[in-house]
C-alpha cells in the first residue's frame, strides 16, 4: 500500500508541475497531508529519473531548453546558425563542442574539414561524429552523467579538459543577458567555465529569441566570449550593446 501511495503521489506531483511549472515543498506537504521529509524524498527520486529539477524549497518542471534535440531533427534556423559557425572553423583545429541542440548542428559541417580534433561531453554528439564519412579525432570528457543536460559534468570532466588546449569552443546558452553574458537554467556551470578557459576562441550559438532572457545562473561573462552567432532577427540596438562588450556578432539568415 505504501509503494502504491508513493507512486500515486509522485504522479500527482508531476501533473501539478505540468500545470503550474513550479511547486513548493510546503504546498505539497499540505496537499498530501504528509511530512516535508517525505515530499523531499519524492522530489529527489523524481529528479534522479530526470522528470523535474530541484530548486530551493521545491521543484520546477524541466525547461525545454534542457531537453536535447536529436541531431537530425534540429530546426532550419539552428542549421543556419551552425553553418555560419562552421565558417570560422579551419582545417586541423582542435575544438570543443558542448552539448545542446544548436551546437549539434555543426556536426554535419565537419565533413568538409580535414584533421579536426573534437572534444565533447555529449554522448549524442559523439555518436553523430562517429557516423561522419570524414571522421575527426574524437575525445570524450568523461565525468559524472547529468540527466538534465544529457551530458557529462563534474571534476573528472574538468580535469580531462585541462589536460589539453583548444583553438575554439562552440557552446550554446539558455539565455543571453545583455549586461552580463550567457545564462542557464542548469546550476552546473563549472564545466562550461573550464571549456572557455582552455579555448583560445569562445563561440556562442543561440537563437535570437533567447537574447534578453534574464535567467539567474550566469554561465559565461562577456569577457570570456569572442563571438556570438545568432539569427538576423536581432535588433540593431542589441547588436550594438553586445559589440560594445568586445564581442563579434554574426547574424545568420532566419528560417522557420
C-alpha positions in Angstrom: 0.0 0.0 0.0 2.8 2.4 0.9 4.5 1.9 -2.5 1.2 2.5 -4.3 0.6 5.7 -2.3 4.2 6.9 -3.1 3.7 6.2 -6.8 0.3 7.9 -6.9 1.6 10.9 -5.0 4.6 11.3 -7.4 2.4 11.0 -10.4 0.2 13.8 -9.0 3.3 15.9 -8.3 4.3 15.6 -12.0 0.8 16.5 -13.1 0.9 19.6 -10.9 4.3 20.6 -12.3 2.9 20.2 -15.9 0.1 22.5 -14.9 1.9 25.1 -12.7 5.5 24.8 -13.8 6.7 25.0 -10.2 5.7 23.5 -6.8 7.0 24.0 -3.3 7.6 21.5 -0.5 5.2 23.4 1.8 2.5 23.4 -0.8 2.8 19.6 -1.5 3.1 18.7 2.2 -0.2 20.4 2.9 -1.9 18.9 -0.2 -0.9 15.4 0.5 -1.1 15.7 4.3 2.4 14.3 4.8 5.7 15.4 6.1 8.1 17.7 4.3 10.8 14.9 4.6 8.5 12.6 2.6 8.0 15.2 -0.1 11.7 15.9 -0.4 12.3 12.2 -0.9 9.7 12.2 -3.6 11.3 15.2 -5.4 14.8 13.6 -5.1 13.6 10.4 -6.6 11.8 12.2 -9.5 14.9 14.3 -10.1 17.0 11.1 -10.3 14.7 9.8 -13.0 15.1 13.1 -15.0 11.5 14.2 -14.5 12.0 17.5 -12.8 14.6 19.9 -11.4 15.0 20.6 -7.7 15.1 24.1 -6.5 15.5 25.5 -3.0 12.2 24.8 -1.3 10.6 22.9 -4.1 11.0 21.9 -7.8 10.3 23.1 -11.3 9.5 21.3 -14.5 12.4 20.6 -16.8 12.7 23.6 -19.3 12.5 22.6 -22.9 15.9 24.2 -23.4 17.5 21.3 -21.4 15.9 18.6 -23.5 18.4 17.8 -26.2 17.1 17.6 -29.7 18.2 14.7 -32.0 20.9 15.9 -34.4 18.8 15.1 -37.4 15.8 17.0 -36.1 17.2 20.5 -35.4 15.4 23.4 -37.0 16.4 25.1 -40.2 17.2 28.3 -38.2 19.7 26.4 -36.0 21.2 24.8 -39.0 21.8 28.3 -40.5 23.5 29.4 -37.2 25.6 26.2 -37.3 26.6 26.9 -40.9 27.7 30.4 -40.0 29.7 28.9 -37.1 31.4 26.4 -39.4 32.8 29.2 -41.5 35.0 30.1 -38.5 36.4 26.5 -38.3 39.7 25.8 -40.0 41.4 22.6 -41.0 43.4 20.9 -38.2 41.7 22.9 -35.5 41.3 21.4 -32.0 37.8 22.2 -30.9 35.3 21.6 -28.1 31.6 21.2 -28.9 29.3 21.5 -25.9 26.1 19.5 -25.6 23.0 21.2 -27.0 20.6 21.3 -29.9 22.1 24.4 -31.6 25.7 23.2 -31.2 24.8 19.8 -32.6 24.1 21.4 -36.0 27.8 21.9 -36.5 28.5 18.2 -36.7 27.5 17.6 -40.3 29.6 20.6 -41.2 32.7 18.8 -40.0 32.7 16.6 -43.1 34.2 19.4 -45.1 37.2 19.9 -42.8 40.4 18.0 -42.5 42.5 17.0 -39.5 39.9 18.2 -36.9 40.1 17.0 -33.3 36.9 17.3 -31.4 36.3 17.0 -27.6 32.7 16.8 -26.4 30.8 16.0 -23.2 27.7 14.7 -25.1 27.2 11.0 -26.0 24.7 12.1 -28.6 27.2 14.3 -30.3 29.9 11.7 -30.1 27.7 9.1 -31.8 26.8 11.6 -34.5 30.5 12.4 -35.1 31.3 8.7 -35.4 28.8 8.5 -38.3 30.7 11.1 -40.3 32.3 9.9 -43.5 35.3 12.2 -42.8 35.5 11.2 -39.1 37.5 13.6 -36.9 39.7 12.5 -34.0 37.1 12.2 -31.2 37.8 12.7 -27.5 35.2 12.4 -24.6 35.4 14.3 -21.3 34.0 11.5 -19.2 32.9 12.5 -15.8 29.5 12.3 -13.9 26.4 11.9 -16.1 23.9 14.7 -15.7 20.4 13.5 -16.8 19.1 17.1 -17.1 21.6 18.3 -19.7 22.2 14.8 -21.1 25.9 15.3 -20.8 29.0 14.6 -18.6 29.8 17.1 -15.9 31.9 17.3 -12.8 35.5 17.4 -11.6 36.7 14.5 -13.7 35.5 16.1 -16.9 37.1 19.4 -15.9 40.5 17.7 -15.2 40.3 16.0 -18.6 39.7 19.3 -20.3 42.6 21.0 -18.5 44.9 18.3 -19.9 44.5 19.9 -23.4 44.5 23.2 -25.1 41.9 24.1 -27.9 41.5 26.5 -30.7 37.8 27.0 -30.4 34.8 26.3 -28.1 31.3 26.1 -29.7 28.7 26.4 -27.0 25.0 27.3 -26.7 23.1 29.1 -23.9 19.6 29.1 -22.4 19.6 32.8 -22.4 21.7 35.9 -23.1 21.8 38.7 -20.5 22.8 41.8 -22.5 24.6 43.2 -19.5 26.3 40.1 -18.1 26.7 37.3 -20.7 25.3 33.8 -21.2 22.8 32.4 -18.6 21.5 28.9 -18.0 18.8 27.0 -16.1 21.3 24.4 -15.2 23.2 25.1 -11.9 26.1 23.0 -13.1 28.2 25.8 -14.8 31.7 24.6 -13.8 32.4 22.6 -16.9 31.4 25.4 -19.2 33.7 27.8 -17.4 36.6 25.4 -17.8 35.8 24.9 -21.5 36.1 28.6 -22.0 39.3 28.8 -20.1 41.1 26.2 -22.2 39.9 27.5 -25.6 41.5 30.5 -27.4 38.2 31.5 -29.0 34.7 31.1 -27.5 31.9 31.0 -30.0 28.3 31.2 -28.5 25.5 29.9 -30.8 21.9 30.9 -29.9 18.5 31.7 -31.4 17.8 35.4 -31.2 14.6 34.7 -29.1 17.0 33.8 -26.2 18.6 37.2 -26.2 17.4 39.4 -23.4 16.4 36.5 -21.2 17.3 37.1 -17.5 18.0 33.6 -16.0 19.6 33.6 -12.6 22.6 31.4 -13.3 25.4 33.3 -15.1 27.4 30.9 -17.2 30.0 32.9 -19.2 30.6 36.6 -18.7 31.1 38.7 -21.9 34.8 39.0 -21.1 35.2 35.3 -21.9 33.2 35.3 -25.2 34.8 36.0 -28.5 31.9 35.6 -31.0 28.1 35.5 -30.7 26.3 33.8 -33.7 22.5 34.2 -33.9 19.8 34.9 -36.5 19.1 38.2 -38.2 16.0 38.9 -36.1 18.3 40.5 -33.5 17.7 44.3 -33.3 20.4 46.8 -34.2 20.2 48.1 -30.6 21.0 44.7 -29.2 23.8 44.2 -31.7 25.4 47.5 -30.7 25.1 46.7 -27.0 26.8 43.3 -27.5 29.6 44.6 -29.7 30.3 47.2 -27.1 31.2 44.3 -24.8 34.0 43.5 -27.2 32.2 40.6 -28.8 31.9 40.0 -32.5 28.3 39.4 -33.6 27.5 37.3 -36.7 23.9 37.2 -38.0 22.7 34.1 -39.9 19.6 34.3 -42.0 16.4 33.4 -40.1 14.3 30.4 -41.2 11.1 29.0 -39.7 
